[in-house]
Amino acid sequence: MKGSSIRTVNWSRDGVVLLDQRLLPTRERYLRCRSAENVARAIERMVVRGAPAIGVAAAMGLVLGAKRLPPKNMLAFRRGFERLCRRFRATRPTAVNLFWAIDRMRQVVVSSDGNAAELIKRLHREAGRIRDEDVAANRRMGALGAALVPRTATILTHCNAGALATAGYGTALGVVRAAHEAGKRVTVLADETRPFLQGARLTAWELKRDRIPVRLITDNMAGHFLKEGDINLVVVGADRIAANGDVANKIGTYSVAVLARENGVPFYVAAPLSTIDLGTRTGADIPIEQRSPREVTSLGGKRIAPAGVDAEHPAFDVTPARLVTAIITEAGVVRPPYRRSLASLFRRAEITRGRTRPASKMKKTPRRRRAASVRATRTARRTKH
């Protein structure tokens, strides 16, 4: 099978259609969102997840929201669009692709002096470009990453960085797919990825669907297999990469990186340029989303911890750049020192407005304000649940 036929995010005649990833692998159901608020809630509730897919979904959600703004009063239209942008910015604080996509859509409105009808058409085209560019970037990234994979290889993954986490094909799993399509004999060991089980529910599901050999392991087995020499390389995705090469990814990634370094196994990160945030100096500046403790104390809707026992649930951790062997992007593979190589990557890449605009041009949020925002998010989620 060439690539993957999974469509995570798509248009319908009356809205946006999202594959409800909460129900996989037992049910394949599509959720129809008819408003911007429907899309925003779907992002918050993990109907759609994965940094690139979140960005695409938000762009499409902004189109739905724009259609409901007053068409005859452009001042009110622009103010309403700013409110929509703020709503989507608040959905997930860690994944920088979300903010990148919102900024692209916002730039369409800021730079336009036409009427509302024409503006909505432009927004629709821009959202479509964001989706199509993501798939194209993933395919280029996969081809570049496949060159790093031996002819016969066992690859360890963590979380899900496949077609389900993107508009199609995948980042880390894009590397796996490209190697498989090139005729290489690849087998994937998929970490189950507690507490949301993206590896067990999603990665294993889409690899099995594409007939790529996969075996599931629990997170605490990774060290054993790395030490035994059963793994040739690790490939993971990312939700944000700082200017110095520090990588924020699903919680547990840092542990895998430490174990890979200890056992001399290459640790690769596959991510598009839109995930690289040159405006964030180091991983210490990346806000870490705190999700509901119930996702830790319960499993499949059933409580697994004693009543009254609380839990912590940081959704992401940060892997220091020194543990990353290389970062695979659609514009090339870069290696340490990352502050220099990432900056050079952006200088070399063909960067145009509305495509791979450097994250360094994004508006920076003061570190203190980001920390307060994360604390507020944590408090709100605990109260909600």
C-alpha positions in Angstrom: 0.0 0.0 0.0 1.4 3.4 -1.0 1.2 5.8 1.9 -2.0 5.8 4.0 -5.6 6.4 3.1 -6.4 7.7 6.6 -8.1 11.1 6.5 -7.9 12.6 10.0 -9.3 16.1 9.1 -11.5 16.9 6.1 -14.1 19.2 4.8 -17.7 18.3 4.4 -20.5 20.3 2.7 -21.6 21.8 6.0 -18.5 21.8 8.2 -15.4 19.9 9.2 -15.2 16.1 9.6 -12.8 14.7 12.2 -11.9 11.0 12.8 -12.8 10.5 16.5 -9.5 9.1 17.8 -10.9 8.5 21.2 -12.9 5.5 19.9 -10.0 3.8 18.1 -9.2 1.0 17.6 -12.6 -0.6 18.3 -14.7 2.0 16.4 -14.0 4.1 13.3 -16.4 7.0 13.7 -16.3 10.5 12.1 -17.4 13.5 14.0 -19.1 16.3 12.0 -18.3 19.8 13.4 -20.5 22.6 12.1 -19.1 25.5 14.1 -15.8 26.9 15.3 -16.7 26.0 18.9 -17.3 22.4 17.9 -13.8 22.2 16.4 -12.2 23.9 19.5 -13.9 21.5 21.9 -12.9 18.5 19.7 -9.2 19.7 20.0 -9.5 20.0 23.8 -11.2 16.7 24.2 -8.6 14.8 22.1 -11.0 13.9 19.2 -8.2 15.2 17.1 -4.6 15.2 18.4 -1.1 15.4 17.2 0.6 18.8 16.6 0.2 19.1 12.8 -3.4 17.7 12.9 -4.4 20.2 15.6 -3.0 23.1 13.4 -5.0 21.9 10.4 -8.2 21.4 12.4 -7.8 24.9 13.9 -7.4 26.5 10.5 -10.5 24.8 9.2 -12.4 25.8 12.4 -11.5 29.4 11.9 -13.1 29.2 8.5 -16.3 27.9 10.0 -16.2 30.7 12.6 -15.6 33.4 10.0 -18.7 32.3 8.1 -20.8 33.3 11.1 -19.3 36.8 11.6 -21.2 39.9 10.5 -20.5 40.2 6.7 -21.4 43.9 6.3 -19.4 45.4 9.1 -15.7 44.7 8.5 -14.6 46.2 11.8 -16.9 43.8 13.7 -15.7 41.0 11.4 -12.1 41.6 12.2 -12.8 41.9 16.0 -14.8 38.7 15.9 -12.0 36.9 14.1 -9.5 37.9 16.7 -11.9 36.4 19.4 -11.9 33.2 17.4 -8.1 33.2 17.2 -7.9 33.6 21.0 -10.4 30.8 21.5 -8.3 28.4 19.5 -5.0 29.5 21.1 -6.4 28.4 24.4 -7.2 24.9 23.4 -3.7 23.3 23.7 -0.7 25.3 25.0 2.2 23.1 24.0 1.9 22.3 20.3 3.4 25.2 18.4 1.8 24.1 15.1 -1.5 25.3 16.5 -0.2 28.9 16.9 1.6 28.8 13.6 -1.6 27.8 11.7 -3.6 30.5 13.6 -1.0 33.1 12.7 -1.2 32.1 9.0 -5.0 32.4 9.0 -4.9 35.7 11.0 -2.4 37.1 8.4 -5.0 36.5 5.7 -7.5 38.8 7.6 -4.9 41.4 8.6 -3.6 41.8 5.0 -7.0 41.9 3.3 -9.0 45.0 2.4 -11.7 43.1 0.6 -15.3 42.3 1.6 -16.3 39.5 3.9 -17.3 37.0 1.2 -14.0 37.3 -0.6 -12.1 37.1 2.7 -13.9 33.9 3.6 -12.9 32.4 0.3 -9.3 33.3 0.9 -9.4 31.8 4.4 -10.8 28.6 3.0 -8.0 28.4 0.4 -5.4 29.1 3.1 -6.7 26.3 5.3 -6.6 24.0 2.3 -3.0 24.9 1.6 -2.1 24.3 5.3 -3.6 20.8 5.0 -2.0 19.9 1.6 1.4 21.3 2.6 1.4 19.2 5.7 0.9 16.0 3.7 3.6 17.0 1.2 6.0 18.0 4.0 5.5 14.6 5.6 6.3 12.7 2.4 9.5 14.7 1.9 10.4 14.1 5.5 9.7 10.4 5.2 12.0 10.1 2.2 14.8 11.9 4.0 14.4 9.9 7.1 14.1 6.5 5.3 17.8 7.0 4.2 18.8 6.7 7.9 17.0 3.3 8.3 19.1 0.2 7.7 17.9 -2.4 5.2 16.6 -4.5 8.1 15.6 -2.6 11.2 13.5 -2.7 14.3 12.3 0.8 15.1 11.0 1.9 18.5 8.3 4.6 18.6 6.5 6.5 21.3 3.0 7.9 21.2 1.5 8.3 17.7 3.2 10.4 15.1 1.5 8.9 12.1 -1.3 9.8 9.7 -3.6 10.2 12.7 -1.4 13.0 14.1 -1.2 14.9 10.9 -3.2 15.7 7.8 -1.9 12.4 6.3 1.2 10.1 6.0 2.8 11.1 9.3 6.1 12.4 10.7 7.8 9.6 12.7 5.6 7.0 11.0 6.1 8.8 7.7 9.8 7.7 8.1 8.6 4.2 8.8 6.2 4.2 5.8 8.8 5.6 3.4 11.4 2.9 4.5 8.7 0.2 4.1 7.8 1.5 0.6 11.5 1.5 -0.3 11.6 -2.2 0.3 13.3 -2.1 3.6 12.4 -4.8 6.1 11.2 -2.7 9.0 9.4 -3.8 12.2 8.0 -1.4 14.7 8.0 -1.8 18.5 5.3 0.6 19.7 5.3 1.9 23.2 1.8 1.8 24.6 2.2 5.4 25.8 0.3 5.8 29.1 -1.9 7.3 30.2 -3.8 7.9 26.9 -2.5 4.8 25.1 -1.8 6.5 21.8 0.8 3.8 20.9 -1.6 0.9 21.7 -4.8 2.4 20.3 -3.5 4.5 17.4 0.0 3.6 16.2 -0.6 -0.1 16.3 -4.0 0.4 14.6 -2.7 2.4 11.6 0.5 0.2 11.1 -1.6 -2.9 11.1 -4.0 -1.2 8.7 -1.1 -0.5 6.4 0.4 -4.0 6.8 3.6 -2.8 8.4 4.8 -5.3 11.0 4.2 -3.9 14.6 4.5 -5.3 18.1 3.2 -3.6 21.1 5.2 -3.1 24.3 4.5 -1.4 27.6 6.4 1.8 28.3 8.5 0.2 31.0 9.8 -2.5 28.6 11.6 -0.1 26.3 14.8 -0.2 28.4 14.9 -4.0 28.3 14.7 -4.2 24.5 17.2 -1.3 24.0 19.7 -3.1 26.4 19.2 -6.4 24.7 20.2 -4.9 21.3 16.8 -5.6 19.7 16.2 -2.0 18.6 18.2 -0.3 15.8 16.9 3.2 16.1 14.2 5.3 17.8 12.0 7.7 15.8 9.5 10.0 17.5 7.6 13.1 16.6 7.4 16.5 18.3 5.0 19.1 19.5 7.5 21.9 19.7 11.3 22.1 19.1 13.1 25.0 20.7 15.9 27.0 18.9 18.6 25.1 20.8 17.1 21.7 19.7 15.3 20.8 22.9 12.2 18.7 22.0 8.8 18.7 23.6 6.9 15.6 22.9 4.4 13.2 24.6 5.2 12.4 28.2 7.7 9.5 28.4 9.8 10.6 25.4 12.6 11.9 27.6 12.9 8.5 29.3 13.2 6.8 26.0 15.9 9.2 24.9 17.9 8.6 28.0 17.7 4.9 27.6 18.6 5.1 23.9 21.7 7.2 24.7 22.7 4.8 27.5 22.5 1.9 25.1 24.1 3.6 22.0 20.9 3.6 19.9 20.3 6.6 17.6 17.4 8.8 18.7 15.8 10.7 15.8 13.0 13.3 15.9 10.8 13.8 12.8 8.9 17.1 12.6 8.0 19.7 10.0 9.5 23.2 10.0 6.2 24.5 11.5 7.0 22.5 14.7 10.4 24.3 15.1 9.9 27.5 17.2 13.0 29.7 16.8 11.2 32.2 19.1 11.6 29.8 22.0 15.2 29.7 23.2 15.2 26.5 25.1 13.0 23.7 26.3 12.6 25.5 29.7 10.5 28.1 27.9 8.0 25.6 26.5 4.6 25.6 28.3 3.7 22.1 29.4 0.0 21.3 29.2 -1.4 19.7 32.4 -4.4 17.5 31.7 -7.0 15.9 34.0 -5.7 13.6 36.7 -8.7 11.3 35.9 -6.8 10.2 32.7 -4.2 8.8 35.1 -6.4 7.4 37.8 -8.8 5.8 35.4 -8.4 3.4 32.4 -11.1 2.9 29.9 -13.6 4.7 32.1 -12.8 2.4 35.1 -10.9 3.8 38.1 -7.6 1.9 38.7 -6.4 3.9 41.7 -8.0 4.0 45.2 -10.6 6.7 45.8 -9.2 9.8 47.2 -5.8 9.3 45.5 -4.8 12.3 43.3 -2.5 12.2 40.3 -0.2 14.4 38.2 -0.6 14.5 34.5 1.8 16.6 32.5 0.9 15.7 28.9 4.4 16.4 27.6 8.1 16.3 28.6 11.2 18.0 27.2 14.1 16.0 25.8 17.4 17.9 25.9 19.1 18.5 22.6 22.2 16.6 23.7 20.1 13.4 23.6 18.9 13.9 20.0 21.0 12.3 17.3 19.3 14.2 14.4 16.2 16.2 13.6 14.4 15.1 10.3 12.5 17.9 8.6 11.1 18.3 5.1 13.9 20.7 4.3 16.7 18.4 5.4 18.2 16.4 8.3 20.1 18.5 10.9 22.5 17.5 13.6 24.2 19.2 16.6 24.9 22.0 17.3 21.2 22.6 16.8 21.1 26.3 17.6 23.3 26.8 14.5 22.0 24.1 12.3 18.3 24.9 12.8 18.9 28.6 12.2 20.8 27.7 9.0 18.0 25.3 8.0 15.6 28.2 8.0 17.9 30.4 6.1 18.4 27.8 3.4 14.8 26.7 3.1 12.5 28.5 0.6 10.5 30.5 3.1 7.5 32.4 1.8 4.6 34.0 3.5 1.8 31.5 4.0 4.1 28.4 3.9 7.1 27.7 6.2 7.4 31.1 7.9 10.0 30.9 10.7 8.5 30.6 14.1 11.0 33.3 15.3 8.7 35.8 13.6 5.8 34.7 15.7 4.8 36.9 18.6 6.6 35.7 21.7 4.8 35.3 25.0 6.8 36.4 28.1 7.9 33.4 30.1 6.1 34.6 33.2 2.9 35.0 31.4 3.2 31.5 29.8 3.8 29.9 33.2 0.7 31.6 34.6 -1.3 30.4 31.6 -0.2 26.8 32.2 -1.1 27.1 35.9 -4.5 28.5 34.9 -5.0 25.7 32.4 -4.2 23.1 35.1 -6.5 24.6 37.6 -9.4 24.9 35.1 -9.0 21.2 34.1 -8.9 20.0 37.7 -12.1 22.0 38.4 -13.8 20.8 35.3 -13.2 17.1 36.2 
